[in-house]
Amino acid sequence: MRPLAQLSPGSRARVLRVPPERRRLMALGLRPGTLVEVLLHAPLGDPLEVRVGEAFLLLRREEAQAIWVEALEEA
């Protein structure tokens, strides 16, 4: 288990925990059990682009640090 911000582009993961005070993130689809894919990190590391289902989201590094995920093994 590690923060979403620590995953490299191309990595996929399952969301395990989103802090309750981050309701906006849950409203955007980042809920426990959801699959996410990190698409890119901006040159200075902020923001991160992730795909959640068919949606593409830009997250601040601070937000991505608050989302705990389990990295999935690539097939």
Beta strands, then each sheet from edge to edge (+ up, - down):
strand 1: 2-3
strand 2: 12-17
strand 3: 35-41
strand 4: 48-52
strand 5: 55-59
strand 6: 68-71
sheet 1: 1+ 6- 2+ 3- 4+ 5-
end
